[in-house]
Amino acid sequence: TTLQTLTLGMPHINTPLTQLLNVDLPILSAPMAFASEADLASAVTAASAFGFMGAGFTPSLQLRSYFKVVRQKLGIADQAPVPIGIGFIGWILEMTEASDDPRINAILEEKPVAIWFAFGDDLGKYVAQVRGFDAKREHKTIIFVMVHSVEAALRAAHEWKVDVIVAQGIEAGGHGGSEAPPLLSLFQAVKTAIPKGPLIVATGGISTGSQIAALLTMGADGVALGTRFLFTTECIYSPEQKAVLIQAGLNATVRTLAFDEVFRTNMWPPKHNGRAIANQIIRDVEEGLSLDERIKKYDESAASGDISRLIVWAGVGVGLTNSITSAGDVIKDLYDETVVALRHGATLV
């Protein structure tokens, strides 16, 4: 396994993030609703990196069952912290935390090592809720918050006092800031604005070890990859969705709210949208169809098994990968590529 490979004398990649999370590699699998559950998160952690599950709309009882699976897969005792993270979407929390199934406290009882908040108008109240819960116990949850601007990063750092800021560039798949700068510019700006304080993780369009090495040399404490882990056996995307990924090229994706409109998930905060593989859903918009007509066509395609309107969230890096492997193999490849690139970099001066 990768764990054995790393312990047989191959160098760990040490950053403040690896120390904080107690892992060997500063690589995170991003929390992705409808894509990353217990199998993917545990496989990434088992391979010496750190895996996240996406909570999405999943009820707390089902999420707790996922933690039981992770404990079994990783051999974690019942009361010990679970070395994975879980990601929550702010606007969904606005609905669930006021419902008869509030999820944050239920999940904190499972002792995840980390929790990740994104896409909300006031994520600070959830950060405070986690801190309040942890104040009454020994285990302290590491809090990640994803941002798309320097202003949001400063708020997360100084007002909310998060542990880790995730700077997400416009290249990212799934949802993100519709006006976010490209990752290289956003990360540089956030790093310059916050030289000390929370750790900073880069995400958005990262698919290779050489890209990871470049970001580490820029000062990233770690990287989060989403799309790269969609190309795994552990990802819960359907075979049809994975086939679309394999065929996709570098210009295959588009950022829009059109996918959310037909999927009835257009509740994102202002200046947010989603990146997915362009298909007939986009052509329906270009042909001038009304929203009602587009929804009708989407529903008809879904019911008949027509994949021309299949929603496949993915980032711009989708064109750099063309095969499905295990998550452990992905981590191994990324590790090898990163080490080669970092060593090459050291020869340039």
N, C-alpha and C positions, 0 to 999 in steps of 0.2 A: 504494500500500500504506500501511498504518498507519505503517511506518517512515518513508516519505517525508513523510507528513502531519506527523509529529512534528518532522522536521528542517526543515520549511518555516516555522519561526518559532513553532509552537505550544509552549507552555511544558511542560517536563518537570515531573514531580511528584517533587521531591527529598526523600529520606529517607535515614537511615543504611543502610537495606537496599538502596536503589538504588545507593548508593556501593559497598557490599560486593559486590554481584552484578554491578556495572557495567552496569546497565540503566536505562532512562528512566522506568519505571513500577513502583511498589511492589506489583505484582499478580502473584501466583503461581497457576498451575493446580496443584491438589493432585495428588499421586501417587495413582492409583486403579487397583488391580488389576482386570483385566477391563474397563477403560474407557480408560485413558490409556497409549498406547504412543508410538512414535517420531513419528508424524504429528502428534498433538495437541501433544506437548511442543515439537517444533520449530516448529510454527505459532505457538504462544504466544510463544516466544522471538523469532521473526522479527518479531512485532508489537510489539517493544520492551518486553515484559513478561518473565516467566521461567517456563518450562515444566518440569514434573516428569513422569517416567514412573513407573508403579507396577510393582514387580518381581513381586509376587505369588508364585506357585509357579514362575515361568518359569526354565528352566535357564540357566546362565551363557553357554553358546554362543549361545543365541537372544538373550539380552540384549545380548551383544556385537554381534550382527548389527544390533540396533536402533540402537546407537551409530554403526555404519557408515552407516545410513540418515540419521541426524541430521546426521552430518558432510557427507554429500552434499547434503542439503536446505539446510543453512546455509553451505555452502562453507568448512568448517573443515578445515585441514590435518591429516594423519594424527597427528602428534605434539603438536598444539596441544590445550589444554583444550577440552572440549565444553560450550558455554554452556547446559546443561540440568542438571536434577537427577534423582536416582532415589530412590524410596522403598522401604524394606524393612520388613517386618512381623516383630517380634521372635520370636513363637512359631514362625513358619515358618523363620527363621534358626536356631532351636534344632535343627531337623531338618536343614536343608541344610548348615550349616557343619560338622556332624559326619559328613556323607555323603561319597561319592566325587565330589561336585560342589559344593565350597564356593564361594560366589559373591562374597563381599565383595572379596577381593583381586583376583579376575578383573575385577570391574567397576572397581575403583580404577585398574587398568592402563589403562582407557579414558579416564582423566582427566576424569570429570564435574566440573563446577564445584561441585556440591553433592550431599550425600547426606542422606537424611531417615529417621530411625528412629522407629517407633511400635509400641505394643502388645506390650510384653514385660516380664517380671519384672525383668530386669537388662540394660537397654540400654547401661549404662555400659561393659560389656566390649567392645561393638561400637564405641563411641566411641573407646575406647583402642586398638582394633585399627586404626582408620583413622588415628589420630594416629601410631601406630607405623610404619605403612606410609609415611605422608607424611614422617616424620622422615628417611627415606633418599633423598628426592628434593626437587626444587625446588617442584613443584606442591603446593599445600596445599588440601585439600578442605574446603569450608564445611559444617559439620555442623549439621543441624536435628534437634531432638527434639520430638515432640508430647506435650503434657501435658494433664491434665484437672483438676488441683488445684494449689493454691499449694504444697503439700508436694512434689509431683513437680517443679514448676518450680524450687524452691529446690535440690533434689537435682541437677537437670540443670545449673543455673547454678554451684553451688559445688563439688559432687563431680566431676561429669563435665566441667565447663567447656566446654559446648557453645557454638557461635557464635550460634545462633538458637533461641529457644524458640517453639514454635507452641502457642498456647493455644486448645484446641478446645472450644467450647460444646456443650451438649446438643442444639442444633438441627441439628448436622451430619448429613449423610447417610453411608451406609456405617457403618463401625465407629467406636466411640469409648467414652468412659467413661459407664457407665450411670448414674452419680451426678454427672456433671459439672454445674456450674451453667450457666444460660444465659450466652451469650457476653459480654454487656455486664457482667455481674457478675464472671465469671471473669477477663476481661481486666483489669478495674479492680483486682481483688485481686492478680493477678500483677504488674501494673505497679507497684502500691504496694509490694509485697514486694521487688521487684527493680528499684529505680530506676536502677541502673547495672549494667553487665555485658553479658550476652548481649542481642542484639536480640530484640524480641518481636513476633511475627506473630499476628494474630487470624484465626480460622477457625471456621466453623459457621453456616450459614444466610445467608451473604452472597451477594446476587444482583444488587445494583444499585450504581451509582456513588454515589448519595446515602448508602447504607450504608457504602461504602468511605470517603467523605469524613468521615462521623461518627466512624468508628474512627480515622482519621488524626488528627482533632482531639483524640481521647482520648489520643493518644500512641503509637498503633500504628506500628511501623516499616514495616509492610506488612500485606497481607491475602492469604489463600489461599482460592480458590474451587474447589469441586469440582463440585457439582450444576450450576452455571451452564455449565460446559464439557461437561456431558453432552449439552447441546442444540447440538452442533456436528457438522458433517460429518466431522470428524477423529476424533471419539470412536468407539471400536470397539463400542459397544452395537449390538445388532441393530436392524433397522427396527421390529420388534415392540416392543422395549424403548423405543425413542424415541417410538413412538406412545402408549405408556402415559404417558410423561413429559408429552407435550403435553396429554393429557387430565386430568392430575392437578391437583387444587386445593390450597388451603393446608392442608386437614386430611387430605390423602391419605396421609401417612406414619405409621408406627408404629415405636417402638423395641422390640426383642425379640430373643431368641435362636431364635425359631421358624424363621426363614429358614435360619439356620446348621444347625439340627437336621436339616432335610430335605435340605440341600445337603451334609451330612457335613463341615462346617467348624466344628464347635462346640469349638474348641480355644483359645478366647480366654482371656486372663488373667481373674482374678476382677474383678468390677465393670466388665465390658465387655459391650456388645451392639451390635446393628446397626440402622440406620434404613433402611427401604425402603417401597415403596408397598404399603399393606395390600391383600390380595386373598384368594383362597380358602384360601391357606396359613393365614392368621389365622382365618378362619371354621372351618377344620378343628379348630384349637385350641379355639375357643369352643364348638364342638359336642361337645367332650370326647373326641375321637378319641385313641387311644394313639399313641405315637411311631412304632411299627411301621406302624400304619395310615396315619399322615400321610406317612411316607416312601414307602409303597406308592402312595398317591394322587399324590404329587409325581412319582414316577418314571413313572407311567402318563401323567400330563399332559405331561411332558417328551417322552416317546416318541411321543405322538400329535399333538404340535403344539398342544395345548390351552394357551392363554396365561393361563388363569384362575389358574394357580399360577406364573407367570413371575416370577422374582426380579428386581426393579428397584430397586437401591440408590439412594436420593435423600434429600436434606435437606429441611427445611421450606420452603426457598425455591423448591421445585419449582413451586409455584403462581404464581410471579411471572413465569414465562417460558412462552411457548406456541408457539415456532417454532424450527426448526433452521436455523442459519446457519453461516458459517465461523468458526473461532476468531479469525481476524484481525478480522472484523466485531464479534465479541463484545468484544474488547479495545478497539476503536475506540469502541463504544457506552459501555462502562464508563468509558473515559478522558473522553469528552465529558461524561457525567453527573457524574463526580467533579469535574471542573474547574468546572462550573456550580455545584455544591453548595458547593465550597470558596469560590468567589467570593461566593456569596450569604452564606455564614457571615461573611465579612469585613465585610459591610455591617451586621451586627447590633450592632456596638459602635462 
